[in-house]
Amino acid sequence: MSPSQMGVLALSGIIIAFMMACPACASASEINVKDFGAKSDGKTDATLSFQKALNNESKQGGTVYVAPGSYRLDGTLIIPKGVTLRGAWEGPHDSELDKGTTLLVYAGKNKESSAPFISLETDSTIKGVTIFYPEQNVTDVHPYPWTIQGNGSHFNVIDVTIANAYNGIDCGTFPNEDHLLRDVHMCALRSGVLIDQCSDIGRLENVHIHTNYWSRVSAPYTLSSDEQSVLYNYTLSHLEGFIFGRTDWEYVSNSFVIFAKVGFHFIRTNTTNGGLANVLITQSGSDGGLLAVKIDEVQPHAGVAFENCQFMSGFEIGPDNWGPVKLTNCGFWVAPKTGSQMILNGQGTVTLTATHFDDWDRANENKPCIEAFNGSLLMNNCDFNGIEFPSPHIFLGPDVKSASIIGNRFQHGQMLIVNLSKGDVQIVGNVKQ
C-alpha cells in the first residue's frame, strides 16, 4: 500500500471515529434537545427548550432527538411542518418510565377544552416516546385535553405509548388527510382515538387501547390491585375507544380495545367537512367491554367492513343508519352481561359471512343471538355454537325488508329462527348438528 493510500485510510478512520463520538454531527438534519438546555431529571421544566429546538428545525425540516431520560413539560408543544420529535424507543413498548424517553405532562389539568399537549402540523411526526401524566389519579380522575392532536395532513404518530391519557389522539378536530398512527399503545379514560374531517385515506396500524398501559406502569407510579380495579370500572363506564366521524376509506388493521363502554363508535358529525365514515377494519377487536361496536350512521354508499375481527360483547346498529355493514370471518364471544350479540335497527343491509357466534343470552332472558328489526340481512356460512338449549338464534321483526339465511350451521340439533317479517325471507340449505 502506498503512503498516499495509507494517509487516506488514516484520515477516513479519524472522520468515522469523530462521527461516532459526536452523534449530533452524524446527521446535519438532527439536533439534540439537550443542546437547547433541556434536562432529563424529571423536575426541571423543559417546555421552552423543546420548543426552541423544534422551531430551529422548522425552516428546512429535520429531527429533534430526545435522549433517554424523564423530561418535565409544564406547557404544550407544537411540532412544526416537516419536523420530527424522536425519542429512543424503536418499537412498541410498555409504560416503563425508567427506561427510554419519557415525557411527563403537567399541562392542561382540569382544562379539557384547552390546547393539546402536542400539536402536529402537516408532515410532522412524533416517534419513540412514552407520555405520562404524573398528576392524574385513578381514584380522583381529572379531565385533560387531547394528548396529541393533528392540525394538518400527513402527520404521524409512531412507536408511542401513552400511559394514562384522559383523551388520547385527535385526528378530527381539524380537516386532515393521510394521517398515520402506527404501533401506538395507550390507556385512555374518556376517548381513545377520534377520526373525523378526513378527506382522504387515513391509517391506523397496531393501535392498542388497554388499561395495562397504566395499571402496569413502572415505579414509583405502579397501581395497586385495588387501584387497577377502579381503573377497570372507570373505563367500562366512560371510555369510547375508536370514534369515527367523517373519513373516506379509513384503513384500520391490528387494532384493539378492551374494557370500554363502547369499543368502536361510528357517529355523524356536523363539523366542517364532517359527516359519516367509510372504514375497512381487519384483524382487530373489542374485548371485555359493554358494547363492542355501536353504529349510529355510516356512509350510505360504502359503510363499514370488518374482516377477521373479534368481538366480546354486543354489536348495535341504530335506526338512522342506511349504509352497508359487512362482517367476514369474524367471531363473537359472550361477555357477562351480553344478551343479544347483534341488534340491528338500521335501514341498510347487514351482510354476515363465515362469522362465528359462540354463546349468548347469559342472563337467560330469552334474547336471540341476532335481533333484526329493520333493513335487510344477508347471511351465509355462519356457525352458531350456543348452549345446549339456546334462546332463539335469529329474530326477524315485522319491518325487516328482506333476509337471506343460506348455508349456515346451527349446533345442538336445533335451528330456532323467529320470522315475523312481512318482506321476502329465504331460509335455505342450513344444517343442524
N, C-alpha and C positions, 0 to 999 in steps of 0.2 A: 504494500500500500504506500502510495506516495505521501510526502509530507503535507501536500495541499489537501489530499483526501482525509488524512488524519485530522487536520485542522477543522475541516467541515464537520466531521463526526463529533469532535470535541465541542464545537460551537452548538451543534444540534442538541447534544446532551445537556449543555448548560441551559438552553432555552426550554427544553422539556422539564428539567428539574425546577426551573423558575416558575413555570406554569403550574406544576403540581404543588409547589409550595404556596402559590397565590391563586386559589380557585377563582377569585373575582377577576383575575386577569385572563383566565382561560376563555372567557366569552365576553366580548365588549358589550353585548346586549343584556348582560345580567349583572345586577348590583346587589349588595348585601344590606339589609335594613339596619344592621348594626353600625354600618358606616355612617348612618344618619342619626346615630345616638340612641337607638332602641336598646333597651336592656331586657335580658331574658330571666329576670329574677322573680317575675310574677307579682311584683309590688310597685314598680315604677310605671306610671302611665306612659305608654309608647305610642299613643294615637298620632301625635304630631310627627314623630319620626317616621312612622309608617306612611302617612300621607305625603310627607316630603319626598320620600323615596319613590312612591307611586307617581307623584306629579313629575319627578325628574325623568321618568321613562315615557311620559305621555307624548312627547314631541315626535319620536320615531317609533315608539313601541318597544317593549323589552320585558325583562323579568326581574322582579324583586324577590330575592331569595331570603327566606326566614329560617335561620338555622335552628336545630333542636333547642328546646327550652320553653319556658312559660312566659307569655307576654301579656301584661295587663293593658286593657284598652278601655278607657273611660268614655271615649267618644265613638263616632261612627266613621266608616271608611268608604271612599269612592274609588273603585278600580277603573282608571280611565280607559278609553278606547284603545284596543290593541295591546294592553298591558296584562301581564300575568303576575299574580301573587302566589309564590310557590313555597310550600313547606317541605319538610324532609321525608314525609311518607310517600312511598312509591307504589301504593296499592291500597286496597280496602283494609281497614284496621278497626280495632275496638277502641273504647274510650280510655286509653292508657295515658293519663295526663302527665305522668313522669317520664314519658318517652316521646320522641318525635317532636313535632312543632304544635304547641298548644296556645290557642288564643283565648284569653279569659275576658269575657264580656261583662262590663259594668254599665253599659248604656241602655236606656230605654225602659227601665223598670217602671211598671205601672203606667206606661205611656204606649199603649198598643198601636195607636194611630201615628206615632212619631216615625222618624226616618229609620229604615232598616239598619242593622249592624253593618252589613256590607252591600253596597250598590254596585252592580255590574253594568258597565256601559257596553256598547257594541264591540264585539270581538275581544272582549276581556275574559279572563279566566281566574278562578281560584282553585288551587290544587294542593293536595298533600298536607292538609292541616286538620287538627281537632279543634272544635269550638265548644266552650263550656261556659255556663252562666253560674258563677260561684254564689250569687245571692238568690238563686231560685231555690225554693223549699218545697219538697214534695208534700208536706203536711200543711203548707200555707202557700198555695200556688199564686204567683203574681203574673199578670199579663205582661207580655213584651211584644214589640213589633216583629216583623219578619226578620229572621236571621240573615237571609240572603235574598236579594230582590234584583231581578233583571230589569234594566231600563235601556233597551236597545235590542239588537238582534245578534245571533250567533254568539251569545255568551255561554260560558261553560263552567260547570261545577264538577270537578273530577277528584276522586280519591279524598273525599271529605267526610269526616264523621262529626255529627252534631249531637252532643251527649244529652242535652236537656232543653231543647227549643220549646217555647210556647207556640210560636208559629215558625215553620221550617223554611221552605223555599218558595218564593213567589215568582212565577213566570206568567203573570196575568194582569197585574195592576196597570201595566203599560203595554201598548201594542208591541209585538215582537214576532220573530220567526226564527226557525232553525236553532232553538236552544238545545243544549245537550247537558243532561245530568247523567253521570256515569260513575259507578262504584261509590255511591253515596249511602251512608248509613246514618240513621238518626233515631232518637227518641223525641217525639213531638207530643205535646199535651193537647193542643186545640186543632191546629191544621198542619198537615204534613207537607204536601206539595199542591200548589194551585197552578192550574194551566188555564189560561184564558187569553183572548185577543191575539191568538197565534194564527197568522195568515198563511203560514207555510210550515212544512213538516218539522215538528219538534220530536226529540228523542229522550226517553227515559230508559236507561240500561243499568240493571243491577242496583236498583234503589230499594233499600230496605228500611221500613219503619217499624221499630221494635223497642219495647221497653228495656230490653237488655242493655242498650247503649247508655242508659242512665243507671239501671239497677246494678250493673257490673262495673261501674266506673272505678278507677283506681283510687287508692288512699290519697289524701285524707277525706275524700268525699264519698266513699263507699256507703251504700244504703244498707240499713239493717233489714232483716226479713220482714219486720212489721212495716217498714217504710216501702219495701217492694210491693207489699200487698196494697198499700194505699195508692201507690203509683198505678198498679194494675187496674184498680177500681176507678181511678180518676180517668184514665184513657178510655175505659169502657163507657164512661158517661159523657165524655166531651170530645174525643178525637174523631176527626174525619181525616182519613189517610191521604187518598189521592182525590182531588177535586178537579173536575173537568168542566170548564165553560166552553167558549168558542175555541176550537182548534181544528185545523184541516190536516187529516192524515197524520195524527199523532201516533208514533210508534212506541209501544211500551213493551219491554222484554225483561224477564228475570227479575221482576219487582214484586214486593211482598209487604203486607201489613198485618199486624197481629194486635189483638186486644183493643180494637177500635169500636166506637159507636157505629161508624159507617166506614167500610174499607175503601170502596171505590164509589164516588158520588158524581153523577152526571147531572148538571144543572143548566138552566137557561140564565144568561146574564144580560144586563142592559147597559154594560159599559161600551165605550167607543170601540167599534169593531167587534163587539160582543156577539153573543148568540148561543149556538149549540156546537156540540162536539161530534167529531168523526174520528174514531180511535180504533187502532188494531193492537190487541193485547195478547202476548204469548208468554208461556212458561212463567206465569205469575199467579198470585193467590192472595186470599184474605182468610185469616185463621183466627179462631177463638173470639171473634167479635160478636156484636149483637146483630149486625146486618152486613153481610159481605159486599153486596152490590145494591146500590139504590139509583135507579134511573128515573129522573124526573122527565127529561127530554133529551134526545139526540137528534142529529141532522136527519131529516126525513128521507134523503136520497142514499145515505150510506150508513149512518148509525154507528154501532159498535160491534166488533167481533172479538170473541175470546177463543183462544186456541191453546190446548194443553194447559189449562188453568185449573186451580183447585180452590174450593170454597167450603169453609167450615162455618156455616150459618146461612141465613136467608138471602134471597135474591128477589128484589122487588122492582116492578116497573109501574110507574104512575100513570094515571088516566090521561094525562096530556101528551104522552109520547106517541108519535106517529112513525118514528124511524125504526128500521130493522135492527133486531138484536139477534146475534148468531153465536152459538156455542158449539165448538167441535173438540172432541177428545178431552172433555172436561170432567171433573169429578166433584160430587157433593158428599160431605160428611156431616153428621149431626153435631150440633152444639147443645149444651144442657137445656137451653130454652127454645130450641128450634121446634116450630110446629110444622107448617108447610115450608118446603125448601125453595119453592118458586111461587110467587104471587104475581100474576100477570093481569094488570088492569089497562094496559096500553091499547091504542087503536091500531098499532102496526103489527108486523109479523115477527114472531119468535121462531127461530129455527134451532132445533136441538139434534145434533148428530154425534153418534158414538159417545154419548155422555152417560156417566155412571152416577146413580143415586143410591146412597147407602144409608138406610135408616132415616126415619123422620118421626114426627109427632111424639116427641119424648114425653110430653105432658099428658099423653093419652086422651086427647080432646077430639079424636076422630078427624084430624086435619089431613087432607090429602097431601101427597108429596108435591104435586103441581096443581095449583088453582088458577084456572084461566077464566077471566070474567069478560074479556073483550078481545078484539083483534083476531089474529089467525095464529094457529100453532101448527108447525111442520116438524114432525118428529120421526127419526128413523135410527135403527141400530143402537138404541139406548138400552141400558140394563138397570133394572130395579132390584136391589137387594135389601128389602125391608125386613122387618121382624117376621116371625113365622105366620102371624095372623095380622097383617098390616091394616092400617087405615087405607082408604082409597089411594090408588096410585095417581089417578088423574081425575080432576073435576072440570067439566066444561059447562060454564054458565049459559043462561039463555041468550046473552048478547054476543057470544063468540060467533064470529062471522064464518069461519071455516076451520077445519082441522084435518090433518092427515097423519095418522098414527100407524106406521107401517114398519114391520120387521124388527120389533123390539122384543126383549126378553123380560118376563115377569117371573121372579123366583118364588119358591114355596107353593107352586101349583095353583096360584090364583092370579087373575087379571081383573082388578077392580077399577073400572072406569065408569064414572057417573057422567052421563051425557044429557044435558038439558038444552043443548044448543039448538037454535032454530035454523042454523045455517047448514052448509054442506059438510058433513063429517064422514071421513072414510077411516075405518079401523080394520086393517087387513094384514094378514101374514105374521101376526105376533105369536110368540111361543110362551108356554107356561112350563116351568120346571120346578 
